[in-house]
Amino acid sequence: MPLRKLRTQRDNQQWMLDLALNMRGRVQNFERDEWETPKRAHNYRMLPKMWRQKAERDERLGRQAQAEGFNATATRHYDNAIEAYRMSQHPIFYDDNPVKLATYAKLNEMVDRRSEVSPYPIERVEVPFDDGKTISCLLHLLPDRRKAPCVIYVPGMDQSKEAVPKAHNNPAIARGMHILSMDGPGQGNSNIQKIRAVGDNYERAGAAVMDYLQKREEVMADKIGVYGVSMGSYWSLRLASYDHRPAALASGVACFNPNNTIFSQSSPRFKQVFMYMAGMTDEDEFDEMAAGMTVKGYADKIKCPTLLVTGEFDPLCPLEDAIETYGDLTCRKEMWVMENQFHPLWDISNLGGMDCHDYICDWLARALHDGKTNDGRIAYVTEGGDGPFSDCEWTPTVGPGQAYF
């Protein structure tokens, strides 16, 4: 029997990825201290089972709470079940895999169960896309469905429309905004439909979602914001350079230029997953496509007020890359640099233990409700300081292309 050909050259590092998972409970973002997996997985192949077992427990608790009429408790348990089923199917990066499809069906079931008990309406939305396919979205509406601004959430490559927001603690709803989370090309249900993350597919998908939202009676058509996280930080910048209808843009947990470090220096997991998202099995073909994954030559086309948020030592976006992207913007702009932080920006001391979602939604709410944004401000948000809205203006110590430490 011939030896099986590795999908990527870096797949020969799988033993290192398994070792890191066994010892640290993580497959990426190794700078983070907390354990990521729900229980000890000794290697990568165990991940779907570990996450599925957690999901099944969360599902049982949610069903029990719902049967007792405790909807608030049920909502939180279903939030947890959704996340665990999502994480269970995500490491399976092969088309039409039966285990992936069955687990994805359970994810969908939990989304619908959560909608039964949620404190506000959550609607499934299918936006027409290429050749009879659809961009699947979840639209979280204010409880009274009043006409209000809306935020489009652009997930990261390891997320999908179910990841953010949670129904039990929705930062957009709490700030008087609807929020729609989309499965862009390569994500979630787009994977199932084989809508690939290649070329300008994400920009076109985002524009189609904008078309849809502008027709919704609950949405102020001129007050639609975009919020992208991680790989979504790249996609959101590209989207706003392609479609000038967004009224505000927040791009956080930076990965502004994926052609730099994510596929070559960081965990092999990133390239393994994204080749599946792109529908590619030939590494040379993928490398050629990935070389064009940059915001260089696009950032200056963005028209709306823009916020960039990054960790000082984010390995997926070296600070000099973030500084260069910020410098290329010609719109009203602001950047927050989180002292000593990495990727992602959850539960960080710079924000008093909160996620970046809360503070970024504050910025978006002010921009969309009141039309107020800063221009030309870079904030250095220290670990023990008073947050990004305090007096923490900063002049970077390096420029574009100059290594930061």
C-alpha positions in Angstrom: 0.0 0.0 0.0 1.5 3.4 -1.0 2.1 5.9 1.8 -0.7 8.4 2.2 0.3 11.8 0.9 0.2 14.6 3.4 -2.2 17.4 2.6 0.3 20.1 3.6 4.0 20.0 4.3 3.3 21.2 7.8 1.1 18.1 8.5 4.4 16.3 9.5 4.2 18.5 12.6 1.0 16.8 13.7 2.8 15.1 16.6 3.7 18.5 18.0 0.1 19.7 17.7 -1.0 16.5 19.5 1.6 17.1 22.2 0.5 20.7 22.7 -3.1 19.6 23.0 -2.2 16.8 25.4 -0.1 19.1 27.6 -1.9 22.5 27.2 -5.4 21.7 26.1 -5.0 24.0 23.1 -4.5 23.5 19.4 -3.6 27.2 18.6 -3.2 30.5 20.3 -0.7 28.9 22.7 0.1 32.2 24.4 -3.2 31.9 26.3 -2.9 30.2 29.7 -6.4 28.8 30.1 -7.4 25.2 29.0 -9.6 25.3 25.9 -10.9 21.8 25.5 -13.7 20.6 27.8 -11.7 17.6 29.1 -8.3 16.2 28.4 -7.9 15.1 24.8 -4.7 13.3 24.2 -4.6 13.9 20.5 -6.5 15.9 17.8 -8.6 13.0 16.7 -10.3 12.9 20.2 -11.6 16.5 19.9 -14.9 15.9 18.2 -15.8 13.2 20.9 -14.7 15.4 23.8 -16.8 18.4 22.6 -19.8 16.2 21.7 -19.9 14.7 25.2 -20.0 18.2 26.7 -22.6 19.2 24.2 -24.9 16.3 25.2 -24.7 17.2 28.9 -25.5 20.9 28.1 -28.4 19.7 25.9 -29.8 17.5 28.7 -29.6 20.4 31.2 -31.3 22.8 28.7 -34.1 20.4 28.0 -34.7 19.9 31.7 -34.8 23.6 32.4 -37.1 24.2 29.5 -39.5 21.5 30.7 -39.7 23.2 34.1 -40.4 26.5 32.5 -37.0 28.1 33.5 -36.4 29.8 30.2 -33.5 32.0 31.3 -31.6 28.9 32.6 -32.5 26.9 29.4 -31.2 29.8 27.2 -27.8 29.7 28.9 -27.6 25.9 28.7 -28.6 25.9 25.0 -26.0 28.6 24.4 -23.4 26.2 25.9 -24.7 23.3 23.9 -24.6 25.3 20.7 -21.0 26.2 21.3 -20.0 22.6 22.2 -21.7 21.0 19.2 -20.1 23.7 17.0 -16.7 22.9 18.4 -17.3 19.2 17.9 -18.0 19.4 14.2 -15.4 22.1 13.4 -12.2 19.9 13.7 -13.6 17.6 11.0 -12.4 19.4 7.9 -13.6 17.1 5.1 -16.5 17.5 2.8 -19.6 15.3 3.3 -18.2 13.6 6.4 -21.1 11.7 8.0 -20.0 12.5 11.6 -19.6 16.2 10.8 -23.1 16.3 9.1 -24.8 14.5 12.0 -23.1 16.8 14.6 -24.0 19.9 12.5 -27.6 18.7 12.5 -27.5 18.6 16.4 -26.1 22.2 16.3 -29.0 23.3 14.2 -31.5 21.6 16.6 -30.0 23.5 19.6 -30.2 26.8 17.7 -33.9 26.2 17.2 -34.5 25.1 20.8 -32.8 28.2 22.0 -35.1 30.3 19.9 -38.0 28.8 21.8 -36.8 30.2 25.1 -34.7 33.2 24.2 -35.6 36.6 25.8 -35.8 38.2 22.4 -36.6 37.0 18.8 -33.9 35.1 16.9 -34.7 34.4 13.2 -33.0 32.2 10.7 -32.2 34.1 7.5 -31.2 32.6 4.2 -29.8 35.2 1.8 -29.7 34.2 -1.9 -26.2 33.7 -3.2 -24.6 32.0 -6.2 -26.4 29.3 -8.2 -29.3 28.9 -5.9 -27.2 28.6 -2.7 -27.7 30.8 0.3 -25.7 32.7 3.0 -27.1 31.4 6.3 -27.5 34.0 9.0 -29.0 34.4 12.5 -30.7 37.7 13.1 -31.0 38.7 16.7 -33.8 41.3 17.1 -34.5 43.7 19.9 -37.4 42.4 22.0 -39.9 45.1 20.7 -38.6 44.8 17.1 -38.3 48.6 17.0 -36.5 50.3 14.1 -32.9 50.5 15.1 -29.3 50.2 13.9 -28.0 46.8 13.1 -24.6 45.2 13.3 -23.3 42.5 10.9 -21.0 40.2 12.8 -18.3 38.6 10.6 -17.0 35.5 12.4 -13.4 34.3 12.5 -12.2 31.2 10.6 -12.7 29.0 13.7 -16.2 30.5 14.3 -19.6 30.4 12.6 -22.8 32.4 12.9 -23.7 30.5 16.1 -20.5 31.6 18.0 -21.4 35.2 18.6 -23.6 36.6 20.1 -24.8 34.4 23.0 -28.5 34.9 23.7 -28.1 35.1 27.5 -25.7 38.0 27.3 -26.0 39.8 23.9 -23.9 43.0 23.9 -25.6 44.4 20.8 -29.1 43.9 22.1 -28.1 45.5 25.5 -27.0 48.6 23.6 -30.1 49.0 21.5 -28.9 47.4 18.3 -30.0 44.4 16.3 -27.2 42.1 15.3 -27.0 39.6 12.4 -24.2 36.9 12.4 -23.4 35.4 9.0 -21.9 32.2 7.8 -19.7 33.7 5.1 -18.0 31.6 2.4 -16.0 28.8 4.1 -17.9 29.0 7.4 -20.6 26.9 9.0 -23.5 26.1 6.6 -21.5 27.6 3.7 -19.1 24.7 4.2 -21.9 22.3 4.0 -23.1 23.9 0.8 -19.5 24.1 -0.5 -19.5 27.9 -0.8 -15.7 28.4 -0.7 -13.6 31.1 0.9 -11.8 32.2 -2.2 -11.5 35.3 -4.3 -14.0 38.0 -3.5 -16.7 35.6 -2.4 -16.8 37.0 1.2 -17.1 40.6 -0.1 -20.0 39.6 -2.4 -21.7 37.6 0.4 -21.4 40.6 2.8 -22.9 42.9 0.1 -25.8 40.4 -0.3 -26.5 40.5 3.4 -26.4 44.3 3.3 -29.1 44.2 0.5 -31.2 42.0 2.7 -30.9 44.1 5.9 -31.7 47.3 4.1 -35.1 45.8 3.2 -36.0 44.8 6.8 -38.5 47.2 8.5 -36.8 46.8 11.9 -33.4 48.0 10.5 -32.3 51.6 9.9 -31.0 51.2 6.4 -28.4 54.0 6.8 -27.2 52.7 10.2 -25.8 49.3 9.5 -22.4 48.6 11.1 -19.9 45.7 10.5 -17.9 44.0 13.2 -15.3 41.4 12.3 -13.2 39.3 14.6 -9.9 37.4 13.9 -10.0 36.2 10.2 -13.3 38.2 10.2 -11.1 41.3 10.9 -9.6 40.7 7.4 -12.9 39.9 5.8 -14.7 42.9 7.3 -12.0 45.3 6.1 -12.2 43.8 2.6 -16.0 44.0 2.7 -16.0 47.7 3.7 -13.5 48.4 0.9 -15.8 46.7 -1.6 -19.2 47.9 -0.4 -19.4 51.5 0.9 -22.8 51.2 2.6 -21.6 50.3 6.2 -22.0 53.3 8.5 -19.2 52.1 10.8 -16.7 49.3 10.9 -14.9 47.6 13.9 -12.2 45.2 13.0 -10.8 43.4 16.1 -8.7 40.4 17.3 -6.4 41.3 14.4 -5.5 39.2 11.4 -5.4 42.0 8.9 -3.0 40.3 6.5 -3.4 36.5 6.6 -0.7 36.1 3.9 1.9 37.0 6.5 2.1 34.6 9.5 -1.0 32.6 10.1 -0.4 29.9 7.4 3.4 29.7 7.8 4.5 30.4 11.4 1.5 29.7 13.6 -0.3 26.4 14.4 -0.6 23.9 11.5 -4.3 23.8 12.4 -4.9 27.1 10.6 -3.8 26.0 7.2 -5.4 22.6 7.6 -8.8 24.1 8.3 -8.6 27.0 5.8 -7.7 24.7 2.9 -10.9 22.9 3.6 -12.7 26.2 3.8 -11.3 27.1 0.4 -12.1 23.7 -1.1 -8.5 23.1 -2.0 -6.4 20.0 -1.6 -3.3 21.2 -3.5 -1.0 23.1 -1.3 0.7 25.0 -4.1 -2.6 26.2 -5.4 -3.6 27.3 -1.9 -0.4 29.1 -1.3 -0.9 31.1 -4.6 -4.4 32.1 -3.4 -3.3 32.9 0.1 -0.5 35.3 -1.2 -3.3 37.6 -2.2 -5.1 37.6 1.2 -4.1 41.1 2.3 -5.7 44.5 3.0 -2.8 46.3 1.4 -4.3 48.2 -1.5 -7.8 47.9 0.0 -7.7 49.8 3.3 -7.6 53.2 1.6 -10.9 52.4 -0.2 -12.8 52.2 3.1 -15.1 55.2 3.6 -16.8 54.7 7.0 -15.4 55.5 10.4 -13.2 52.5 11.4 -11.9 51.0 14.6 -9.0 48.6 14.7 -8.3 46.6 17.9 -5.3 44.4 18.4 -3.2 42.7 21.0 0.3 44.2 21.5 1.9 40.8 20.8 -0.7 39.1 18.6 1.3 36.5 16.6 -1.3 36.5 13.8 -0.9 40.2 13.3 2.5 41.6 14.3 2.1 45.1 15.7 4.0 46.7 12.7 1.3 45.1 10.4 -1.5 46.7 12.4 0.3 50.1 12.4 0.7 49.8 8.6 -3.0 49.0 8.1 -4.0 51.9 10.4 -1.7 54.2 8.4 -3.3 53.1 5.1 -6.8 54.0 6.2 -7.9 57.4 4.9 -11.3 57.4 6.6 -12.0 58.5 10.2 -10.0 56.0 12.2 -9.1 54.9 15.7 -6.9 52.0 16.9 -6.7 50.3 20.3 -3.6 48.3 21.3 -4.1 46.0 24.2 -0.9 45.9 26.3 0.7 42.4 26.6 -2.3 40.7 24.9 -2.3 38.1 22.1 -5.0 36.5 20.1 -7.9 36.4 20.9 -9.1 39.2 23.3 -11.5 37.4 25.7 -11.5 37.9 29.5 -8.6 40.3 29.5 -7.3 42.4 32.4 -7.1 45.5 30.1 -10.9 45.5 30.1 -11.4 44.5 33.7 -11.8 40.9 32.8 -14.3 41.5 30.1 -14.3 40.5 26.4 -13.5 43.0 23.7 -17.0 42.5 22.4 -18.5 44.7 25.1 -16.2 47.6 24.5 -16.3 47.3 20.7 -20.1 47.3 20.9 -19.9 50.5 23.0 -17.9 52.1 20.2 -20.3 50.8 17.5 -23.3 52.0 19.5 -21.9 55.5 19.8 -21.0 55.5 16.1 -24.4 54.2 14.9 -26.7 55.9 17.4 -25.0 59.3 17.7 -22.6 59.4 14.7 -19.7 60.2 17.1 -16.2 58.8 16.5 -12.6 59.9 17.1 -10.2 60.5 14.2 -6.5 59.8 14.3 -6.4 58.4 17.8 -4.3 55.4 18.9 -4.9 54.2 22.4 -2.5 52.0 24.4 -4.8 50.2 26.8 -2.7 49.0 29.7 -3.5 46.0 31.9 -4.1 48.0 35.0 -5.5 51.2 33.3 -8.9 52.7 32.8 -9.8 51.2 29.4 -9.8 52.5 25.9 -12.0 55.5 26.5 -9.6 56.9 29.1 -6.7 59.3 28.5 -4.3 56.7 27.0 -3.3 58.2 23.7 -0.1 56.6 22.3 2.5 57.2 19.6 3.8 53.8 18.3 7.5 53.3 18.8 7.9 51.7 15.4 6.6 52.3 11.9 5.4 50.0 9.1 7.9 47.2 8.4 9.9 47.8 11.5 9.9 44.8 13.9 8.3 45.5 17.2 10.6 43.8 19.7 
